[in-house]
Amino acid sequence: MKEGLIFAINDEAGLELMKLKYSRTDKAVLPSENIGGREFLLNNGFVEASIGTRMIMGKDIDYKLDRMYSRIGGNFG
C-alpha cells in the first residue's frame, strides 16, 4: 500500500482515505496545490523532503491537483 492514486471531491473524503493509507507507510507525495492534504501530513509527523517538477509533453492536462491526496507512482502523477 505504498503507492496508489487517491482523488476525492472534498477534503473530508480525501483526509479519511489518507488516514488509512498513511497509517501503513511513511512516505507521501502530494502536489503543492493540496493545502489540506499537506497540512494533514505535516500534523502527523511527515516532513517536507524535496520538491519535484511535473514534466509534460504536448498540451497540459487540466488536473484538479488540489483534489489529489496520493499519486499513482513516480512515472505518473
C-alpha positions in Angstrom: 0.0 0.0 0.0 2.9 2.4 -0.7 1.6 4.0 -3.8 -1.8 4.3 -5.3 -4.0 7.2 -6.6 -6.3 9.0 -4.2 -8.6 11.7 -5.7 -11.5 13.0 -3.7 -14.2 15.6 -4.3 -13.6 17.2 -0.9 -11.1 17.4 2.0 -13.2 15.3 4.3 -13.2 12.3 2.0 -9.6 12.8 1.0 -8.3 13.1 4.5 -10.2 10.0 5.7 -8.6 8.0 2.9 -5.2 9.5 3.8 -5.7 8.4 7.4 -6.0 4.8 6.2 -3.2 4.8 3.6 -0.6 6.8 5.6 -1.1 4.7 8.8 0.8 2.0 6.9 3.6 3.9 5.1 6.0 6.7 5.9 6.4 8.3 2.5 4.0 10.5 0.7 3.9 12.7 -2.4 1.3 15.4 -2.8 1.0 18.4 -5.2 1.7 21.8 -3.6 -1.9 22.8 -4.5 -3.4 20.3 -2.0 -3.0 22.5 1.1 -5.3 20.4 3.3 -3.5 17.2 2.5 -0.1 18.7 3.1 -1.2 20.1 6.4 -2.6 16.7 7.4 0.8 15.1 6.7 2.8 17.7 8.5 0.5 17.4 11.5 1.1 13.7 11.5 4.8 13.6 11.7 5.8 13.8 8.0 8.4 16.4 6.9 8.9 18.1 3.5 11.9 16.5 2.0 12.0 17.7 -1.6 10.1 19.4 -4.3 9.7 17.8 -7.7 8.7 19.1 -11.1 6.0 17.6 -13.1 7.0 17.2 -16.7 4.6 17.3 -19.6 4.9 16.8 -23.4 2.3 18.5 -25.5 -0.8 20.1 -24.2 -1.1 20.2 -20.4 -4.0 18.3 -18.8 -6.3 20.3 -16.5 -5.8 18.3 -13.4 -7.6 19.3 -10.2 -4.3 18.9 -8.2 -6.0 20.3 -5.0 -8.1 17.1 -5.0 -5.2 14.7 -5.3 -4.3 13.1 -2.0 -1.9 10.5 -3.2 -0.1 9.9 -6.5 -0.1 6.7 -8.5 3.7 6.4 -8.8 6.8 8.3 -9.9 6.1 7.5 -13.6 2.6 9.1 -13.5 1.3 11.8 -11.2 
